Amino acid sequence: MVEPQAIERLVIDRLGHRGDGVADGPQGHGGPIYVPGTLPGETVEVEPVAGHPDRRHLLNVEKPSIERIAPICPHFGVCGGCALQHWQTSAYRAWKRELVVTTLRQAYIEAPVDELIDAHGDGRRRVVFHARRGTHDVLEVGFSAARSHHVIAIDRCPVLAKSLDGALPAAWAIAEALGLTKKPLDIQVTATDTGLDIDVRGSGPLTASATAALARVAARQNLARLTRHGELIAQARPPSLRVGTATVVLPPAAFLQATADGEAVLARLVQSACMAQKNIADLFAGIGPFALRLAAQARVLAIDDNDGAIAALKRAAASTAGLKPVTAERRDLFKNPLLAAELDRFDAVVFDPPRQGADAQSRALAASGVPLVVAVSCNPGTLARDIRHLIDGGYRLTSVTPVDQFRYSEHVEIVARLEK
C-alpha cells in the first residue's frame, strides 16, 4: 500500500534519450525526474524509487497523450526488454531520428540526417535469456526487469523472429537440466539457417551427468548446436547463415546484427557508399557481413580481434566462387590500430566497432589519405566522437542514415559516409 504522502503528480515534458518520460518543471529536488512508461504532455501519478532520487515509478496515467497506444506484449512495463511499445509509430520514429541529430549537434557536427529506415523485419534473430531460481526457489527464465537483475519469467516475446519460436522452450529445458541455484545463467540463442544455435554461460564446470543431460535436451529440442562458454556439448548440424553469396558456419556465441533485415540494410548502405572502390579495408569485420558482400566488387582486407570470427570468415571466403580476394587477419584495433602508412593503400575503409567506438582507429584514419570512410555504429555518442576526429583531420561528412532494427527501444544503428 503506497502512503498518500509518497504519491506525486507530475507533468511529463519530453522523452529522454533512454526512452523514459522526463519532468523538467520545478519539482523541489534540483533536477529532472525520469518516469519510464510515460509520454510527453501526460499528467501522471508516481511514487519514489528507493535509492534513486531522480527516478519515479508510474502508478497511474491521469491524463494520457493522444499518441499513447496499447502495447503489443503483456509483459511490457515489467520486462526491461522494450521501452516504447506504448508510443504511436510516427512519433516514435521522429524521436529516434532526432536522437542522432541531437547527438551530432552536441559534438558540433552539422550534417543532413536521412529519414529513419525500419529494419525490424521479421524480428530479432538472436536473444539472451536469463535463468535463475528466485523467490521460494521457483525457476524463472526470461529477461531482466528494467535496470534490475531480477528475472521476469516470460512465456513469449513478440519482438522475436519466427525462426526463434523454439528458443524459449529450449532455454527452460536447459535451465531445468542444470538444476540452477540462485546464481544467474545466460542462455544465448541464435536462429541460423540450419536451426537454433545456443551457448550457455554462467553454469560453472559441468559434471559428466550434467553434460549428458544437456546433450539430451539438445536432441529433444532439435538444436543445431549447443555449447557451454564456446565448448561443444552437442551438434546435429553446423549452424550456418547465408551472407551475400557465401555461407558462414558460425563460431559459438557469434556476434550478428539483431535482425536479418538490419544486416541487409546496413550492408546495402555500405555497398552503395563503396560502389566505385576496388581496394577496401573492413575493420571490426566480425564474421564478414560487409566483407563477404564487398568482395563481390573489390579486394578486401578484413580485420577483427576474434579468432573464431576471423576463422569463419576465411573459410567462407575460400569456399565461395566469384569473390575478389579476401584477406582476413586477427588484430586488436583498440590497442593496435592500422596507422596512416598502412591505411593509405586503400581507397575506402569501413569500420563497425562495438559500442565503445573506435577512438584510436578513427584518430589514425584522420591522419591518413584514405579518400572514403564509411562509419557504422550502434552508439550515436561514440560515433559522433569518432566522426569529430575524422572531420578535424580533413574529412567532410556527406551523409548520415539512421537504421532501426531495435524496434521499441532507444537503440539505433547509423551509417555515415565521409570523404577527403
N, C-alpha and C positions, 0 to 999 in steps of 0.2 A: 504494500500500500504506500503510495507516494504521499509524503507530508505536503499539505497545501502550500506551505511557505516555500517549498522547494521548486514548485512549478513556476515557470516564467512564460510570458507571451512575447514572441519575437516576430519581427517582420523581416523576411529574407530579401536582401538587396541584390545579390548576384550569386553566381556559381563560381566556386574556387577551382583551381587547376586540377584538383583531385576528384572533382565531381560533387563535393559537398556544398550545400547551401551556406551562404555567408551573410550574417547580420552585421553590418558595419556601423549601425547607429550607436549613439552613446548608451552603453549598457552598464556603465559604472564599474568596469573592470579593466579598462585601459587598452582594449584591443578587440579585433573582430572575433565573433563567435561562429564556430563551424557546426552545422547540423546536417548529417547525412540524411538522404531521402527527401530533401526539400528542394523547392524551385524558386527562382526569382519572383517577387511580388506576393508570395504566400505569407499569411499570418498563421503562426504555429504555436502550439504549446509544447514545452520541452522541460526536461529535468537535467540536473547536473550529471556529469560523468566523473566518477571518482578518480582522482589523480590527474585530471585533465581540465584545468580551469577555463580553457578556451574552447571546450567542446561540450555539446549537449546531445542528449538522447531524445529523439522525436516521440512525443506522446500522441499528438493529435494535430491534424491539419484543419485549422478552424476556417480558413478562407483559402481554398485551393486555387492554383493557377489554371487558366484556361488551357494551358499547354500540358497539364497533367493527364496521363493516360494510365490504363490498367497494366501492371507488369505482366509479362508472359510466364513468369515462374512463381510457384507458391513459396519458394524459399527466398525470394528477393526481400531484402531488408534484414535478413538474418544471416544468410550466407554472405561471405565477403567477396564473392567472385565477380559480381556486377554492381555498378554504382548508379546506372542511369536508365533502367528499364521503364521508369515512370515518366519519361520526358518525350514529348512529341518529336517525331523524327527530324523535321526540318530545323527545329530549334537546336536539337542535339547536334546535328551536322554543322550548323553555323558556329556553335560553341567550340566544337572540336577543331575546326579550321582556324578559328580565332586563337586557340592555344598556340598554334605555330606562328601566326602573325605577331602576337604579343611577345613571345619569347625572342623572336628575331629582333623586334623593335627594341627590346630591353638590352640587346647586345649592339645596338646602334647599327643594325643591318636593315636597310630598306630594300625590299625586293617584291615583285609581284608573286602572290601565292595563289596557285590554282585552286579550283574547287576540289573539295574532298572526294576521293574515289572510294566507293563502297567495295570492299574486298572480303566481306564476311562469307559470301558464297553459301556452301552447304553447312558451314560452321567450322568450329575448331577441330583439327585433326590430331591434336596432342593435348594431354591433360595430366596433371599431377594430383592424385587423390592422397589425402592424409588419413591414417588409421591409428586409433588408439583406444584403450579401454578407459572410459570416462566414469561418470558418477555411477555408483552401485555396480562397478565392474562390467558395465554394458559396453559392448563393442560398438564403435562409431566409425563409419567410413564416409568420407565426403570432402568438403572444403573447409578451410579455416573461416571463422567469423571475421568480420571486418576488424582489422588492427588487433587481432587476438590470436592466441594459439589454440583456442577452443575449437574443436572439430564439430561442424554441423553435419550430421548424418543426412544424406540425401538419397532419394530413390530414382531421380532422373535429373538431367540438365539439358534444357532446350537450346543452349548455345553450342552444343557439341554436334559434330557431323554424324550422319547416319552410320558412317564407317566405324564409329566408336560405340555403336549400340551395345556391344558385349563388354565394354570396358568396366562398367560399374559392377556387374555380377562377378567378373573376374577379380576385381580388386577386393570385393567382400570375401571371395573364396580364398584368396591369398592371405588376407588378414586372419581369417579363421584358421587356416592351416598352420600359421605361425604361432597361434595361441598367445597373442600380444599381452605384454604388461602395459603399464601406463606410459612407457616410452613410445613416442610417436614413430610411425612408419610412413615413408613416402613411396608411393607407387606410381611411377611414370609410365603412361600408356601412349603409344604412338600408333595411329592407323596407317598401315602400309598397304601396298598393292597385293600383298600375299597374306594379310591378316594382322592381328594385333601383336605388337612388339612391346614387352613390358620389362622394365628394370625396377628392382626393389632396392630401396636404400633405408638404412636405419635398423636393420634386423639384428646386427651383430653377427659373429660367426655362426654358421649353421651346423647343426648336428647332421649325421647321416640320415636319421629318420625325418628331420625337417626338410632336407633336400629331396628325399624321396616323396614326401607329401606334396611339395611344390611341383615336382615333376608330374605327379598325378593330376594336380589342378591344371597344369598347362595342357595336358592331354584332354581332360574333360571339357575345358573351355576352348579347345581348338586354337590355342595360341600359336602364332608363327614362331615366337621365341620368348623365353623367359630367362632373365639374367638377374644376378644379385651384385650390385656395385660393379656391373660390367662383366662378371664372371658367369659363364654359361651354366645354366641349370637344365634347360631342355630346349630343343629346337626341332620343329617339324618341317619348317621351310625357311630359307633365308629371307629375312624381312627386306623387301626392296621397294624402291619408288622409281617411277619414270621421271627423269629430269631432262627436258628437251628431247633429244633423240637417244639419250643414254639411259641405262638402267643402273641405279646405285644400290648396292647392298649396304644397308645402314650399319654403322657401328652401334654398340649398345648406348642408350640414352642420347642418341644423336640430336643435335640442335636442328630444328626445322622452323620455317615460318609457321605461324599458328594455323593458318588456313591454306588450302591448296590454291584458292583464288588469290590470296595475299602474295604467295610466292610468284604466281604467274603475272600478276600486275606489276610487282616490283621488277621482275626480270624483263618484262616488256619495256618499262620505262628506262631501265639501264641499257638494254639493247638499242633502243631508239636513240638515246643520247650518244652512244658509241658507234653509230651506224657506219661512219666513214673511217674508223680507226682500224689499223691492221696489227698492232702490237700492243697488247693490253695487260696490265697488272691488276689482278683481283686480290685485294688484301683483306684478311679476315674471311677467307673464302669458304670455310666450313666444308660441307660435302660437295660443293660446287654448283649451287643453284644458278649462279651467274656465269661462272667459268665454263661450265659444260654447254651453256647456250651461246655464250660469246664465241666459243671455239668453232661454231659453225661459220664464222666470218673472219676470225682473227687468231693469230698466235696468242696464247695466254700463259702468263706465269701466275699460278695460284699459290697463295701463302696463308697458312694458318698454324696455330701452335698446338693443335690437337692431332696427335699421331693417328688416331682411328679415322678421323675425318679425312686427313690427307691420304691415308692408305686407300680408303674407299673411293676417293676422287680419282686417284691414279688408276685403280682397277677399272673404274667406269670409263675413263677416257681411253685406256688402252684397248678396251673391248668394243668400242663404238666406231663404226666405219663412218667416213665422211667428215671427221673433225680435223681442223687445223691442229698443229702440235700444241699439247698442253703439258707444261712442266709444273709439277706440284711439289712444294717444299715446306718443311716444318720450320717455323721461326717465330719467336716471341716478339711480336711487333710493338709491344708495350715497352720492353726492355731494350730491344734491338731493332728499331725501325729501319726501313730502307732509307738510305741517305740520298742526297741530291745526285751524287755521282752515279748511284745505282738506278735511280729513277729516270734519269734524262734519256735513256734509250727507249722509253715507252712513249707512245703518242696518246695514251689515255691510262688513267688509274681509277679503279673503282675501289671504294672501301666501305665496309659494312661491319663496324665493330660492335661489341657488346654495349650495354647501357652506359658504361663509363666513358665511352667515346674513344677517340684516337688522338689524344693530346700530342704525344711525342711524334706520331707519324704525320699528323697534319702540319706540325711545325716543320718537319723535314720536307714535306711536299711543298710548303710555301716557299722554300728556298730553291726549289727545283725549276726546271724549264719545261715540265710536262704541260702540253697545251690544253689538255682537257682532264678535269677531275669530276667524278660522279660520286657524291657522298650519300650513303644510305644510313638511316638511323631510326631507332625506336625511342629516342630520347631527345626532344626538342632542345633541352638545355645544353647538353654536351655537344649536340650538332651545331648549335649557334656558336659555341666557343671554338669548335674546330673550323667552322666557316670564317670566323673572325680572323683566325691565324692565316687562312688562305687569302682573304681579302687584303690583309695587311702585307702579305707577300706579293701582291700584284695581281691576284685573280679577280675576275668580275663574275658575280653571281647572276646567272641568266635565267634560271627557273627553279621553282620550289613546288613540289607536288606532295600534298598530304594523302595518305592512304589509310583507310580504316578497316583493319582486319580484326580488331578487338572491339567489336560492337558492344555497346552498353558500358564501356569502361573509359577511363581517361587516357588510355594509351593510344598513341598514333605513330604510324610509320611515315617517314619523309624521304623523298628522293630529291637531291639538289644537284644542279649542274653548274660547274664553274669553268671559265675559260681564261687562258693567259695568252 
